[in-house]
């Protein structure tokens, strides 16, 4: 096939590149994995490809080199596509601050807090175009329909500069209560003329009903874009599934373009920390034996609104390091290191630590010289005082008092990609925070723009533990303080491990999907003659 296959490089012709939208029957159906897998498979074919998600709701975010904040999943997908992440790839990011409100990040810049009713509802001022929307305070958008123009402009720019753009949907396209203001599923597909592949998680059960019901709840105009289905997380003999796939095609007129097997330990960046398990390991991965004579046990406090918990992935990748999330003080007893991760609600996290008795347990650890690490919001709660009229509007709140730091929340968010040195090693990281830390007298050692006192460490830098030399040096310090005969493996390369995982995603697509069918959809767009599946959307709009 000619078309996009093997073009390579950047689409310099100015022609519009191909596109595909990966939707799902439910949240967590595997859209992020499939999108990343298609991106990596195309990149390996020499295709210039970019990921895209119009609107993301996540507490895991990343900072691009230009200083824009985007969803962490889109940064992972950009790595799968072997391109630099940009704000164009995730123009709208919602960061929940409670069950009812979120911070809206538009084209990489925060533009204010918004209630769910304001964002999904009917009213609200209009968003400015992209050139204005990137400036904090200049946009007062409170309705998703006002953002569709911005979203489609970002997508079109990516399609002008790449051979293909693989878009990820959100939730389910059949959320009929939200369809009117949809900019990420069928609203985007129709506005941009994209074919849609719907992913279903068969491990949950009911995948045939999910595929059929999702299609049948869409209007005729939306259904015209639903081109195919893809089964995810299948266990067993595919031949036993084939009769059902044939019947599904007879019922809907749409083929299934792949059956992806259940794959353990994919280890990709999670999109939403709110739904993660509070106990168990960070990843379903084979535990490697320790390099030295002992293991290290790391307990991560599962604070409310936990953000960027991917910081501890690099620790979990180390042979002999056992990472678990905890929410009770007794679970800290055998931990060699306690990590207080980032959070979208610093004051709320502080209250939670005190209510659960974790604050006292952490203070006892510090007094005994047992290691504690605070990252971003976790660093802030370790300080002496927090002045917050921005995030929680709680005013002045006493911190845990374990680090000589005062934190004042600023209206403007710090977004940065710092590079520095700690423990004699080069370190790279990224910063996403409203809190500004003032270091007071008493810090024994500077630490990545934060500080250390005794066995307590604090920094605003996310991602620092992905720097291999620094991670090993830090773990040696932890092991010494904990009295463990743990030795970091000298050959663990976190970046290489991540690349291996992304290649595994590409392998899933290449080996278990109909790649010729996917290429036809990307190149040629929405197929003609797709039949209508009754009854269609409620309210008389099915046709």
N, C-alpha and C positions, 0 to 999 in steps of 0.2 A: 504494500500500500504506500502511495506517495504521501501527500499531506504533511502532518507534523512529525511523523516518525523520522528520527535521526537528523532533524534540522540542526540542533545544537545552537549554543550561543543565545543571544538576545534577539528578539524579534525586531530587527532593525528596519523592516520594510514599512512599518506603520500600519500594516494590515492587522485586522482584528483576529486575535488568536482564538482557538477553540475553548470550549468550556463545558463543565459538568457540575451538577449539584448533587452531593451525597446527603440524602435525607435519612431519617430513621423512623421506625414505627414507634419508638419510645426514646426517652433520654437513656443514655448509656447503652444504646443498641450496638455501638461500635463505629459511629460516624468518624470520630477523630482518628481511630486506627486505620479505617479504610481510606480516608482522605490522605493520611500520611503514607500509607502503603502505595496508593496510586501515584502520589508525587515521587516517591523513591523509585518505583518501577519506571516511570517516564524519564526521570533524570538519568537512570542507567541506560536508557535507550538513546541518550543524547538530545532529549527534548528539553527546551527551556520552559520550565513549569513553575507556577507560583500557587500557594494555597490562599484561601480567602474564607473568612467568616464574617458576614455582615454585622451580626450582633452576637456578642458572647456574654454569658453571665458566669463569672468566675472570680474567685479570690486568689487564684494563681496567675500572676501576671509577670511580664518581662519588660525590660527597657531596651529599645533599639539603640543603635549607635547614634542616631539623631536625637535621642532623649525622649522618645515617644513610648507610652505605655500601651502594651497590647496583651492579649491573652497568652499565657504560657504555652497552651496547646498550639497556637498559630506559630509561635517561635519554633516549637518542635517540628511542625510540619514544614516550615521554611528550611530547617536543617535537613529534613528528608528530601526536599526539593533541591538542596545544595545551593540555596540563594540566601542573601542577607535579609532578615526580617525587617518589615517596615510597617508604618501605621496604616498604609493602604490595605494591608492584609486583614486587618480587624478594625474597621472604622468606628464601631460602637462597642464599648466594653462596659458592662454593668457590674459593679462590685458591691454585693449586698452588705449593708450595715445593720440590718435587722430583717425580720420576716416581712416587713412592709415597705422598706425603702432601700435604695441603692445609690451609690455614687455613679454618675454618668461620666464616662471617659470618651470624649469625641475626638477622633483623629489623634489619639495619643495624649490628649490633655484633659484633665478633669474640668468639668463645666458646672458642677453642682450636684446636690442631692435631690432625689426625686422619689416620690411615693410610687408604688406599683400602680395605683389608680391613675396617677398623673401620667405615667409612662405608657400604660396600656389603654388609658381611657380616651375619651373623645376630645377633651379640651386641651389647650396648651398652646403657647406661642410657637412660632415657626423657627426652625433651626436656620442658622446662617449657612451660606455655602462654604465649601471646604477652606477657602483662603481665610475666612473669618473664624470658622469653627475651631480652628486649632489654637485660638487665643483664649486663655482662661478668662471667664467672666463676661465674654462678649456674646455667649449663646444662652438663651433661656428656653431651650427646647424641652417640652414635656409631653410630646406625643410622637410615637414611633413613625406615624405616617409622614411627618414632616422631615424625617431623615432619609426617606427612600431615595431622593435625588442625590444626596451625598453618597450614599452607599453605592448606587449604580455608577456614579462618576468614578469612584475608587476602583470598582471592578473593571470598568472600561479602560482605565489607565493601565491596570495590570494586563489586560488583554491586548493592549497596544504594544506592550513591551515584552510579552512572553508568548510562546507558541501555544500554551495551554494554561488555563486557570482551573484548579479543582476547588470547588466551593463546598463548605460544610454547612449543613443546616443546623437547627437547634430544636431540641425537644422532638415533637411530632408535627408533621405538616397538617395533620387532621385535628389540630386544636381549634375547633370551630368557633369557640368563644373569642379567640384572638385573631381570627383570619383577617378581619377588616383592616387591622393595622400591621399585618405581617410584613416584615422587610427581610426575613432571613430564610424562609422556606419558599412556599409557592408564590408569594408576592415578589420575591427576588427572581425566581425562575421565569415568571411571566414578564417582568420588567426587562430582563436581560436575554430572554429567549433561550433559556437553558434546558437541556434534557435533565431528567431527575432519575437517579437510581436510589431506590428505597432499601435500606439495610434493616434486617430483622435479626434479633438475638434469639436463636432457637434454643439456647440453653435455658431460657426462661419458660419455654413452652408456649404453645399457641401461635406459632409463627405464621401458619397459613391464614388463620383468622385475622392476625395483625396486618398481613399484607393486603388481604381482601378488604377488610374493614377500613384501613387507611385510605385505600383508593376509592372505595364506595362513598366515603364521607366527603370527598372533594367535589367541587363544582365541575361541570363539564369542561370549562375553560382551564381549570387547574389540572384535571385529569389528562388533558392533551399533552402535558409536559412529563407525566410519569411514564418513563420509557422501559423500566426494568426493575427487577428485584435482586437482592444479593443476601444470601443466608450467612450469618456469622455465628461462630462458636459451635460448630457441629461436632458431635462425638459419634463415632461409629462408622458403619458402612454406608457410603453415599448412595449405593444402588437401592437401599431401602427407602430413601427419600425421593427418588426420581418419580415414582407414580404420583406423589403429591405435587411435585413441581409441574408435571404434565397437566394435572387437573387444574392447578392454579393458572397456567397459561390458557387453558380452555375457558376458564371463568372470566379472566380479565383481558385476554389478548396480549399479555406481556410476558416476556421470557425472564427466567432467572439466569443472571450472568455470572454466577459464582456461588460456590459453597465453601466457605472458609472454615478450616478446622479449628477447634478449640486449641489455643496456644498458651501455654503457661509462661509466666515470667517475662512478658513483653517489656515491662519496665519503662513505659513511656510516661511523659509528664501528664498528670491528671488535670482535668479541667476544673473540677468543682470539689473543693475541700469540705464542703458542708455535708456531702453524702458518704464520706469515707468512714471506714470502721474505726472505732476508738481503740480496738485491741488487735493484737496480731502483728505480723511483720509488715514492713512497708511494701514489699513486693512479693509475689509468689515466685520465688527464685530458689534454685538449689543452693543450700548453704555450704559454702566452701570451708574446708577445715582451716583452722588458724595457722598462720605462717610461723608464729612462735609457739610457746608452751601453753598459752592461755587465751581466752576470749575476752572481749570487751562487751559489756551490756550497756546499751544506751536507751534511756527512757525519754520520750518526747511528750511533753504535757499537751494534751489535746484541748487547747484553750478554745473558747467560743470564737467564731469567725476566723478560724485559723487560715492564714494566707501563706502562700509559697512554702508549703511543707515539703516541696521538692528539694529544699535545701539539704535534707537529711538523706536523700537518695545516694549521694556520693559516699556517705558513711556506710550505708547498707551494702554498697558494692564492695567494700573491703572484706577480704577473707577473715573470718574470725570475729567480725563485728555483728552483734545482734541488736537490731533496732525494733522497738515497739512503741506504740502510742498508749498513754496511760491517763487515767482520770481520778486515781485514788492515791492518797499519801503512802499507803503500805506498798504500792507498786514501785516506789522509789528506793525501797530498802536495799535491794541487791544491785542497783544501777551504779555503774562506774562513772557515768556522765548523765546529767539531766540537761535536756535542751528545752528552752522556752522559745517556741517558734514565733514567726510573725503573726500578726492578727490585725484585722480591720477594726477591732474595738479594744484598744489598749486598756482603757479604764474598766470596761466590762470584763476583760480577761483578768485584771487585777482583782476585781470583786470575786470572780469565780474561783481563783486560786485561794483566796481567803475563806470563802464559804466552804470549800471542800477540804480544808486543812492542808492543802498543798503548799501554801505560802509558809506555814510554820515548818513543814518538813524540809523545804528548800533552805530556809534560814538555818536550820540545824545542820544541814549538809555543809553550808558555807563555813559555819563555826568550826566544823570538824575538818576543814580543809579538803572536802570532797568536791570534785569539779562540777561546775554549772556553766552553761553557755546560753546567753540570750542573744537572739537575732532580731533586729528591727523592733517590732512591738515587744518582743521578749526582752530585749535590751532595755527598753523604756521602763518596763515594770520593775526592773532591778534597781532603778535609781532612787534618789531620795524624795523627789517631788515631781508631780506632773501637773502642768497648767494647761487645761484643755477647754477652750471655748469654741473649738472647731468640730471635732469628731463626736464626742459625747456631750459637750457643753456642760460638763460637770464642775468646771472651775478648777480649784486647786485640790489635788488628791495626793495623799502620802503614798509613796512607792514602797517597795520592800526594803529599801535602805541598804542594799548590799553593794552598790557601786556609788561613788561620789559624783552623781550626775543629776542635773535638773533638766527637765524636758518641758519645752513650751511648744504647743501646737500652733503652727502657722497656717494661714489660709492657703498659701501657695504650696503645692506639693513638690518635694524634692524628687527629681527623676535624673539619675546619673549612672554612668558606667565607669566607676573608679578603678584605678590600677595602683597597687602599692606593694609594700613589703611587710611581712610579719614573720617572726620566728626564723629570720634569715632566708625566707623564701619569697619569691614573687607571687602576688595574689591578684586575681581579677574578680570583680563582683559587679553588682548593680544595686542601686538604691531606689526605693519607692516608699516615701513616708512624708507625713505632715509634721511629725514631731522633730523639733530641733534640740539637740543635746548640748548642754553646756557642761564641760568637764570641770569639776571643782578640785580643790586640793585634796590629796589623799590617794590618787591613782598611782599604783606602783609601776605601771607599764602601759604605754599607749598600745592600742590594738585595733588596727583597721579603722581609724577615726573614732574608735571607742576607747575602752580601757580595760585593764585587768587589776583586780585586787585579790591577792591570795589565789584561791582556786576558782574565782568567779570572773568570767569573761563576758564582754558585751560589745556588740557592733551593729551598725545599721546595714552592713553589707550582706545582701543575699548572694548565694552562689559561690561564696569564697571557698567552700570545701571542695568544689570541683577542681581547684588548683592542686594537682597531685602532690607536689613537694610540700606545700603548706599543710595539706590534710595529714600527710604522714608525720610531719613535725608536731602538729597539734595532738594527734593521737598518741604519740610518744609521751608528750607532756601529761596527757590524761592517764595513760597507763602508769606512769611513774607516781602520780598523785594517788591513784587508786591502789597501788601496790600490786599491779597485775604484771605477769610475765608475758605481756602481749607485745608482738613486734609487727608493725605494718609490713605487708608484702611489698617488696621493692618494685614490682612490675605491674601494679594495678594502674591502668590508664583510663580514667573515667570517660574522657572524650572518645576513646576507642571503643569502650563498652557501649556507649550510646550509639555510635555508628553501627556497631554490630546489631543492636536492637532495631535500628531503622532499616538495616538490610533485611532483617527477618520479616519486617512488615512488607517490604518490597517483594520478598520471596512468596509470601502468602498470596499476593495478587498475581504474580507471574505464574505460580504453580497451580492455583486453585480457582482463578477467575477466567472468564472468557475475554482475554485481552483484546482479541480482534473486535469483539462486540463493543467493548469499552472505547476503543480507538474510533470506531465508527460514530459513536455518540458524541465524542469530544470533537471530532472533525466536522461531522455533517449536521449536528444539532438534533432538534426534536424530530423523531420519525413521523412520517405522515400516516394517517389512517388508524391511529390508536382508538379502540372502541370506548364508548362510554359505559361505565359500570354503575347501574342504579343502586340506591336511589339518588345519589349525589348529595350536595350540601343541603341542609335544611333551609327552610324559609323561601322556597320557590326559586332559588338561584342555581339549580343544578344544570340548567341549559342556558 
